[in-house]
Amino acid sequence: MRYLSLFAGLTGFLLVFSACSPKLVAGNRTKPMSMFSRSTHSPISQGVRFSRRRHGFTYIELILASMLGAMVIGSAAFMFASLAGAFDERPTGEVVSWSTDPVRRLNFAPAYSQLSYAVQLQNTLMEALEASHVGPTNDGASCVFVLGGRNLHGVGADATDIPSHLTAPSTLPWLTAMHPSRMNSSAQFYDKLKELGTAMSTANIEDFSVYVVSGSNKVPLVIHSRRRDVADGGYAIYTVTAFVNGVLNQDLSYEFALETAVADAAEVKPGAIHYWLRQDAAWGLSDCVGAQVVFPDPTAYPYEAASGDSANTYSRFVMFLPTKL
């Protein structure tokens, strides 16, 4: 940083010096001209020596201007360099697990390089949900099923397993016979997926998947959010993958790391919570109104306050997804 400021200062000095060098004269040595005409020459001005008109800078003025220019340019360079340093990211040494681009490295939060992907994903999800309001004859979203998280199988019955985050169907033929609008909860959707042999893996309580169902059997958007702890590294990896029409979209997917102790200290963690409108096993009533989902935020960094309390907020990407649209 010091060398950058010094370089900027010398550059400013050279610029000022080159601009003023053609006129480096101490002053004009020609005879001074009177400010009065000969006919109106005042007697009291006979002995007054008027200032000479100069055509350049004195050496003192040049030095002062150069010092001032160096200070301004050096300060500006320091400010921009400091601002750029504030966005430096700490790498983990790992490559993003699902990416085919070796340049995409896995960095610790706050990972500003991943923010644009997270924002694009939220915009895509909102557009998919808004498509449900354009009319009954199109393929707009009809239902949103959230798998994983708390209360998936009823109040107090959390999810224990979840589909793979590296696969997603573009269509589900069985939905044609069992229209998704007839399902009352994400638990019914989960039970059918598992019945048909969908590969499942052990779920972390923060893991969840969002299935946006369109028409009778199309699945235009699937989002998987997973947490994986690296014991020997002391950090957790948050992975969010998005599939558009069954194809992984890397522009909507992101991944970053967070120290395990910091991630565990946050009071509002990524994940899903299902809310039930009514649940009566005797009468077979099981209506789930929807789920609140908290997507991992690559730039939000939970902290512990001086009082010992952890941060009350973790992510800016929080929304409520109703089961039926």
Backbone torsions as a table, in degrees:
resi	resn	phi	psi	omega
1	MET	NA	-39.6	-179.7
2	ARG	-64.9	-39.2	-179.8
3	TYR	-67.8	-34.2	177.9
4	LEU	-65.6	-43.2	178.6
5	SER	-65.6	-40.3	178.9
6	LEU	-63.5	-41.6	179.0
7	PHE	-63.5	-41.7	178.9
8	ALA	-64.2	-39.2	178.8
9	GLY	-64.9	-44.5	178.0
10	LEU	-64.0	-36.9	177.3
11	THR	-63.0	-43.4	177.3
12	GLY	-62.7	-39.6	178.9
13	PHE	-62.9	-44.6	-179.5
14	LEU	-65.7	-37.4	178.7
15	LEU	-63.5	-45.8	178.8
16	VAL	-66.0	-40.8	-178.2
17	PHE	-63.9	-43.8	-179.1
18	SER	-67.8	-31.1	179.6
19	ALA	-73.7	-29.2	-174.7
20	CYS	-102.7	-12.1	-173.3
21	SER	-60.6	-35.0	178.9
22	PRO	-64.5	-17.0	-175.4
23	LYS	-117.1	24.8	-178.0
24	LEU	-76.4	84.5	175.7
25	VAL	-131.7	143.8	-179.1
26	ALA	-70.9	-23.6	-178.7
27	GLY	165.3	169.2	179.3
28	ASN	-86.8	122.7	-177.0
29	ARG	-87.8	6.0	178.8
30	THR	-73.9	165.7	-178.4
31	LYS	-65.6	130.9	-179.3
32	PRO	-67.6	148.0	178.5
33	MET	-97.6	143.5	-179.9
34	SER	-76.0	148.2	178.5
35	MET	-84.4	-4.8	177.7
36	PHE	-117.5	150.3	174.1
37	SER	-72.1	165.1	-178.1
38	ARG	-62.6	-34.8	-175.8
39	SER	-75.6	-19.3	-177.4
40	THR	-116.7	23.7	-178.6
41	HIS	-65.6	121.9	179.7
42	SER	-80.0	140.8	179.8
43	PRO	-62.1	-30.7	-175.7
44	ILE	-76.8	-9.8	-179.0
45	SER	-96.7	3.7	-177.0
46	GLN	-64.2	-36.1	-176.1
47	GLY	-97.6	5.9	-177.2
48	VAL	-90.1	131.1	178.3
49	ARG	-100.6	113.7	-175.1
50	PHE	-79.2	154.3	-178.7
51	SER	-65.9	147.7	179.2
52	ARG	-82.5	144.6	174.9
53	ARG	-81.9	127.1	-177.1
54	ARG	-105.0	154.3	-179.8
55	HIS	-115.9	15.3	-178.5
56	GLY	-164.6	-170.9	179.8
57	PHE	-95.6	150.8	169.7
58	THR	-80.1	165.1	-178.9
59	TYR	-63.7	-36.0	178.8
60	ILE	-64.7	-43.8	178.5
61	GLU	-63.7	-38.6	179.3
62	LEU	-64.2	-42.7	179.4
63	ILE	-64.8	-44.1	179.3
64	LEU	-63.5	-41.3	179.4
65	ALA	-64.9	-39.1	179.5
66	SER	-66.0	-41.6	178.8
67	MET	-63.8	-42.2	179.5
68	LEU	-64.6	-43.9	178.5
69	GLY	-62.2	-40.6	179.3
70	ALA	-64.5	-39.7	179.7
71	MET	-65.6	-41.9	-178.2
72	VAL	-66.8	-49.0	-178.0
73	ILE	-67.0	-40.3	178.9
74	GLY	-63.8	-40.4	178.4
75	SER	-65.0	-41.4	178.7
76	ALA	-63.9	-42.3	179.1
77	ALA	-63.7	-41.4	179.2
78	PHE	-64.1	-40.2	-178.7
79	MET	-64.8	-47.0	-179.0
80	PHE	-67.8	-36.9	178.5
81	ALA	-67.3	-37.9	177.7
82	SER	-67.1	-39.2	178.9
83	LEU	-64.8	-40.4	178.0
84	ALA	-66.1	-35.7	179.2
85	GLY	-67.5	-25.2	179.2
86	ALA	-67.3	-20.3	-178.9
87	PHE	-103.0	12.0	175.2
88	ASP	-64.2	144.2	-179.7
89	GLU	-113.6	149.8	179.5
90	ARG	-98.4	114.0	-179.1
91	PRO	-77.7	153.1	175.5
92	THR	-95.8	-11.8	-176.8
93	GLY	90.1	-3.0	179.7
94	GLU	-103.8	157.0	175.4
95	VAL	-95.3	147.3	177.6
96	VAL	-54.0	127.8	-167.6
97	SER	-61.9	-36.6	-173.8
98	TRP	-101.4	-6.4	-173.5
99	SER	-84.1	145.1	174.3
100	THR	-94.4	-0.5	179.7
101	ASP	-98.1	112.6	-177.6
102	PRO	-67.7	-13.1	-179.7
103	VAL	-74.7	-27.3	-177.9
104	ARG	-76.3	99.5	-178.5
105	ARG	-94.8	157.9	178.9
106	LEU	-90.3	114.6	-176.7
107	ASN	-113.6	158.4	175.3
108	PHE	-75.8	151.7	172.7
109	ALA	-69.5	144.9	0.5
110	PRO	-78.0	120.7	-178.9
111	ALA	-101.8	87.8	-175.2
112	TYR	-66.5	-24.2	-179.7
113	SER	-67.2	-19.4	-178.5
114	GLN	-96.4	-5.6	-174.6
115	LEU	-64.8	-40.4	-177.7
116	SER	-62.4	-37.5	178.3
117	TYR	-66.6	-39.6	179.8
118	ALA	-64.9	-40.8	180.0
119	VAL	-67.8	-42.6	178.3
120	GLN	-61.7	-36.9	178.3
121	LEU	-63.9	-44.3	179.2
122	GLN	-62.6	-40.4	178.3
123	ASN	-64.1	-40.7	179.4
124	THR	-64.8	-41.2	178.1
125	LEU	-63.7	-42.1	179.2
126	MET	-65.4	-38.7	177.8
127	GLU	-64.7	-38.3	178.6
128	ALA	-65.4	-37.7	179.0
129	LEU	-72.1	-37.6	179.9
130	GLU	-67.6	-25.9	-179.4
131	ALA	-65.6	-13.0	-179.3
132	SER	-75.0	-10.5	-173.7
133	HIS	-104.5	7.2	-174.8
134	VAL	-90.6	-5.4	175.6
135	GLY	142.3	157.7	-175.7
136	PRO	-79.7	-11.8	-174.1
137	THR	-93.9	-7.3	-178.4
138	ASN	-99.2	-172.3	-178.7
139	ASP	-99.6	37.6	176.9
140	GLY	-67.9	160.7	-178.6
141	ALA	-60.7	134.6	179.6
142	SER	-110.0	-31.3	-179.3
143	CYS	-146.4	156.4	173.8
144	VAL	-129.8	120.3	179.9
145	PHE	-111.8	127.8	179.6
146	VAL	-111.2	119.1	179.8
147	LEU	-104.7	144.3	-178.3
148	GLY	92.8	174.0	177.2
149	GLY	88.8	-166.7	-176.0
150	ARG	-88.2	144.6	174.5
151	ASN	64.6	25.0	-179.2
152	LEU	-61.4	-42.4	-176.4
153	HIS	-100.6	22.8	-178.2
154	GLY	121.5	169.5	-177.3
155	VAL	-61.7	122.7	179.6
156	GLY	85.2	-2.9	-179.9
157	ALA	-108.0	91.1	-176.4
158	ASP	-80.6	163.4	179.3
159	ALA	-72.9	142.0	178.6
160	THR	-112.6	-22.5	176.1
161	ASP	-141.5	167.3	-171.3
162	ILE	-157.8	152.4	-179.9
163	PRO	-64.1	160.5	178.6
164	SER	-62.3	142.9	-178.0
165	HIS	-87.9	2.3	-179.5
166	LEU	-109.5	8.7	177.5
167	THR	-138.8	154.6	176.6
168	ALA	-164.1	137.7	179.6
169	PRO	-81.8	153.4	173.5
170	SER	-92.2	-27.4	176.0
171	THR	-140.5	156.4	175.4
172	LEU	-130.1	93.9	-173.9
173	PRO	-55.1	-33.2	-177.5
174	TRP	-66.6	-16.6	178.6
175	LEU	-70.7	-19.6	179.0
176	THR	-63.6	-41.9	179.2
177	ALA	-77.9	-35.2	178.4
178	MET	-114.7	89.9	-174.6
179	HIS	-60.3	135.2	-176.6
180	PRO	-60.2	-26.4	-179.6
181	SER	-67.4	-15.1	178.8
182	ARG	-87.2	-7.1	178.4
183	MET	-84.7	137.5	-176.7
184	ASN	-96.7	-8.6	-176.5
185	SER	-158.5	163.8	174.4
186	SER	-68.8	-24.5	179.1
187	ALA	-63.3	-37.1	177.4
188	GLN	-65.8	-40.3	177.3
189	PHE	-64.0	-42.1	178.8
190	TYR	-62.6	-46.3	-178.4
191	ASP	-59.7	-38.6	-179.2
192	LYS	-70.0	-41.2	177.9
193	LEU	-59.8	-44.9	-178.2
194	LYS	-69.3	-34.8	178.8
195	GLU	-63.9	-33.9	-178.6
196	LEU	-85.5	4.6	173.5
197	GLY	90.6	20.5	176.9
198	THR	-63.5	132.1	-178.8
199	ALA	-63.8	130.7	-178.7
200	MET	-120.5	153.2	176.8
201	SER	-133.0	158.6	180.0
202	THR	-60.1	135.0	-174.1
203	ALA	-101.6	135.7	165.3
204	ASN	-78.1	151.0	-178.1
205	ILE	-62.1	-19.0	179.0
206	GLU	-91.5	-3.4	-178.8
207	ASP	-81.0	143.7	172.8
208	PHE	-160.0	160.3	177.2
209	SER	-132.7	142.8	179.6
210	VAL	-116.8	120.9	177.2
211	TYR	-110.8	114.4	175.2
212	VAL	-95.1	115.2	-176.9
213	VAL	-101.4	132.9	-176.9
214	SER	-120.8	138.2	178.6
215	GLY	63.2	-135.7	-176.9
216	SER	-95.3	-31.6	-175.8
217	ASN	-149.1	8.2	-178.2
218	LYS	-88.2	147.0	177.3
219	VAL	-126.2	84.9	-174.3
220	PRO	-71.1	-23.4	-176.2
221	LEU	-146.1	129.0	174.3
222	VAL	-131.3	131.0	-179.2
223	ILE	-123.6	127.9	176.3
224	HIS	-113.4	131.4	174.9
225	SER	-122.4	123.5	-175.4
226	ARG	-133.2	150.3	171.6
227	ARG	-119.3	131.7	178.4
228	ARG	-130.5	123.5	-178.6
229	ASP	-89.5	133.6	176.4
230	VAL	-104.8	100.6	-171.9
231	ALA	-62.8	-45.5	-176.0
232	ASP	-74.2	-16.7	179.1
233	GLY	-96.5	-17.0	179.3
234	GLY	74.4	25.3	179.9
235	TYR	-142.6	163.1	177.5
236	ALA	-110.5	145.1	178.6
237	ILE	-109.4	124.2	175.7
238	TYR	-101.2	122.2	-178.1
239	THR	-120.1	127.3	176.7
240	VAL	-124.0	115.8	179.1
241	THR	-117.5	142.2	-178.7
242	ALA	-124.6	134.4	178.2
243	PHE	-117.5	123.2	177.5
244	VAL	-107.0	116.3	-176.2
245	ASN	54.0	39.7	175.2
246	GLY	84.5	1.0	-177.3
247	VAL	-114.8	132.8	178.3
248	LEU	-62.5	127.5	178.4
249	ASN	-108.6	107.4	-176.2
250	GLN	-72.3	-19.3	178.1
251	ASP	-77.7	-10.6	179.0
252	LEU	-113.8	5.3	-176.3
253	SER	-114.7	149.7	-179.7
254	TYR	-153.6	164.3	-177.0
255	GLU	-155.7	141.4	178.6
256	PHE	-156.7	169.2	-177.9
257	ALA	-116.0	156.1	178.9
258	LEU	-148.6	136.3	179.7
259	GLU	-54.4	135.7	-175.6
260	THR	-58.2	-43.3	-178.9
261	ALA	-63.6	-37.8	179.6
262	VAL	-70.0	-43.3	-179.6
263	ALA	-63.3	-39.6	-179.1
264	ASP	-72.4	-24.3	-177.1
265	ALA	-79.6	-18.2	-178.1
266	ALA	-68.4	135.1	179.8
267	GLU	-78.8	-31.7	177.5
268	VAL	-110.1	103.1	-175.7
269	LYS	-102.7	161.0	172.2
270	PRO	-60.3	152.7	-179.8
271	GLY	146.2	-171.0	-178.0
272	ALA	-135.0	144.4	175.3
273	ILE	-129.1	122.4	-178.7
274	HIS	-91.9	138.3	-179.5
275	TYR	-115.8	126.9	-176.0
276	TRP	-103.3	131.4	178.1
277	LEU	-78.6	-42.0	177.3
278	ARG	-154.8	148.2	-179.8
279	GLN	-150.1	113.0	-178.6
280	ASP	-140.6	104.1	-176.6
281	ALA	-64.8	-33.5	-177.3
282	ALA	-64.5	-39.1	-177.8
283	TRP	-100.5	0.2	178.3
284	GLY	70.3	27.6	179.4
285	LEU	-93.5	123.1	-179.5
286	SER	-151.1	83.6	-180.0
287	ASP	-105.0	121.1	175.8
288	CYS	-106.0	118.8	-175.8
289	VAL	-73.7	-21.4	179.9
290	GLY	154.3	-168.5	-177.3
291	ALA	-141.7	142.5	171.6
292	GLN	-91.1	126.9	-178.6
293	VAL	-118.4	141.6	176.8
294	VAL	-120.4	108.1	179.1
295	PHE	-80.3	143.0	175.2
296	PRO	-59.6	134.8	179.6
297	ASP	-106.4	115.6	-175.9
298	PRO	-69.0	-15.6	-177.5
299	THR	-109.3	-6.4	178.6
300	ALA	-88.6	129.5	-176.4
301	TYR	-121.1	106.4	178.5
302	PRO	-61.1	147.2	-178.0
303	TYR	-137.8	165.0	177.0
304	GLU	-109.8	122.6	-176.8
305	ALA	-71.1	168.4	-177.8
306	ALA	-62.3	-29.0	-179.3
307	SER	-76.4	-8.2	-178.8
308	GLY	99.3	-8.2	178.5
309	ASP	-81.3	142.9	178.6
310	SER	-82.8	169.0	-177.7
311	ALA	-65.1	144.6	-178.5
312	ASN	-83.9	-13.6	-178.3
313	THR	-130.9	148.3	-178.7
314	TYR	-125.7	-39.9	-171.6
315	SER	-131.9	146.7	174.0
316	ARG	-91.9	-3.6	-177.6
317	PHE	-104.4	77.2	-179.8
318	VAL	-122.9	132.8	179.5
319	MET	-153.2	161.5	176.2
320	PHE	-106.1	125.8	-178.1
321	LEU	-111.0	109.8	178.1
322	PRO	-71.4	147.7	-180.0
323	THR	-65.9	-43.0	179.3
324	LYS	-112.9	137.3	-178.2
325	LEU	-106.2	NA	NA
